[in-house]
Amino acid sequence: MTEKDVYQVAGWNGQSGERWVAYQARLDAMMAVFGQAAIEAAAPATGERVLDVGCGAGASSLDLAARVGVGGHVLGVDISEPLIGRARALAPQDTPALFQVADASSTELPQGAFDILFSRFGVMFFDDPTAAFAHMRRALKPGARVAFVCWRGMAENDWVRLPMGAMKGILPPMTPPGPEAGPFSFGDQGRVARILTVAGFTDVAIAPFDASIPFGKGETRDAALDDAVKMTLEVGPLARSLADQPDDIRARASAAVRAVFAGCPGERSVMINGAAWIVTARNPAS
């Protein structure tokens, strides 16, 4: 299976989407600090309209809605029906946020309607990101702002590097995804800048943002470790690598991941380093 296949729509409307819904609270906790940094960079104001791309279960959209208020509007779009269903279920009745199952790279969007294009880890999976951003730009008002957070390289993100490294001698060496595929496809800041510039944006700025990620959750240290291991084996790159493996291999993988997580700090969550870019840009005023 190629990295492109892994992130296809069918997966997000099947097992992948369902597992993300099951772990929604933990995954949102893991990404919260990054999303808040991107929201601060976007600086949404009362009454503004925001397009939230790859909104998942809606946490970022609801945070944005709280900032724009009842006079504003947030449209959260995602390709995953299970995640959009979860977002709608979690949304307060009076929120100015709406959720739509859609591929932001191609779906028809109202032209010149939004003040902000936002994303929390939702823009790294487009087949043709330059075309996708050019398409989304048409939905923005002149002078509108762009703000999103995306992962830096896999080697800088211990939340995936550590468990994948623990598989040495357990799984055959895995071919890493190409530099332009998967969740780390925006790790090269030069590539990100080129994509946005060619898509027609100006004032592109890319800043590193590092944070400690709470992985898993438990009332005790042992319970937190167990939960972090379970989540690792069910969601994300390692889960896909182990999907067709026999029980003995999965048991060895679980023990190896637990051992490496045991070296990380944290009492009620395993705290693991995460590395991202905060990216901002602007739609030209004319």
C-alpha positions, -999 to +999 in steps of 0.1 A: +000+000+000+014+034-009+012+064+014-012+080-011-036+050-008-035+051+030-050+086+031-076+081+004-112+091+010-124+055+014-102+051+044-114+082+062-150+070+056-142+035+069-119+022+096-096+051+098-124+076+103-141+054+128-109+049+149-103+087+149-138+092+162-132+066+189-100+084+200-114+119+193-109+133+228-073+121+230-064+132+195-078+166+201-059+169+233-027+159+214-032+186+188-048+214+209-016+234+216-007+235+179-043+245+169-043+273+194-010+286+181-024+286+146-056+304+158-035+331+174-016+335+142-049+338+123-062+364+148-099+359+141-121+389+150-157+392+159-180+389+129-154+373+105-161+343+083-136+314+084-131+283+062-116+255+084-101+229+061-097+193+073-117+201+104-119+166+117-142+163+146-146+200+148-125+211+177-107+238+158-139+250+141-156+254+175-126+273+189-128+296+159-165+300+163-160+312+199-136+339+185-159+352+157-190+351+178-227+349+167-221+376+141-194+355+124-195+321+107-172+291+105-175+264+078-157+232+087-151+208+059-136+173+059-137+143+036-146+120+065-183+113+071-177+098+106-156+128+117-181+153+104-208+133+121-189+136+154-183+173+148-221+179+144-228+159+175-203+179+196-214+213+183-235+234+207-269+243+192-262+280+191-227+278+176-220+299+144-202+268+130-215+245+102-199+213+091-198+198+056-185+165+042-164+179+013-130+179-003-118+215+000-095+210-030-124+206-055-158+212-039-177+243-050-172+270-024-188+305-023-165+329-041-149+357-021-168+347+010-142+341+037-119+364+057-097+335+069-085+302+055-075+280+084-064+245+090-051+224+119-031+195+103-056+193+074-038+205+043-010+180+039-029+153+020-039+170-013-029+152-045-020+185-061-016+210-032-008+240-055-041+235-074-059+229-041-047+262-026-055+280-058-090+266-057-095+276-021-081+310-027-111+318-049-133+314-018-114+342+000-121+379+001-094+402-012-068+407+015-080+376+034-056+358+057-043+322+057-031+305+088-024+268+093-003+244+113+014+214+096+039+188+108+076+193+102+096+161+093+090+127+107+125+127+122+117+157+143+084+143+157+091+118+185+054+108+187+059+089+155+097+085+153+100+066+187+073+039+181+084+034+145+120+031+156+110+005+182+099-018+153+135-026+143+139-064+143+101-069+147+088-057+113+107-056+080+122-022+073+095+001+061+099+022+030+094+058+043+068+078+025+080+101-002+087+137+008+055+149-009+031+123+006+013+118+039+012+138+071+048+150+069+046+162+032+048+198+043+080+192+063+101+212+038+093+248+044+107+258+010+081+235-006+053+250+014+064+285+005+065+276-032+030+260-031+014+290-016+033+315-038+024+296-071-012+294-058-013+332-057-007+340-021+016+367-008+033+376+025+041+339+032+057+334+066+067+300+081+078+297+117+088+266+137+066+256+167+075+229+191+055+215+219+052+185+242+022+163+232+001+144+257-002+109+242-028+086+258-045+091+291-048+073+324-054+078+361-019+063+368+014+062+350+009+025+341-026+032+328-014+062+308+014+040+292-011+013+284-034+037+268-007+054+248+004+020+234-031+010+225-037+043+207-004+039+188-013+004+177-048+015+165-043+050+150-016+064+128+014+051+108+023+021+130-013+010+131-013+007+094+020-012+094+006-037+119-028-041+103-022-075+087+004-088+112-002-120+134-009-117+171+026-126+181+041-098+161+015-073+175+024-085+210+061-079+204+053-045+189+032-035+219+060-045+243+086-026+223+064+006+221+057+005+258+094+002+266+103+032+245+073+052+259+084+043+294+114+066+289+092+096+283+080+119+311+044+123+322+021+108+348-014+108+334-003+111+298+030+101+280+045+134+270+063+133+236+079+160+216+061+173+185+074+197+158+053+218+135+053+248+112+029+277+118+022+291+083+006+324+075+000+341+041-024+366+025-047+367-004-037+398-025-059+428-019-066+431-057 
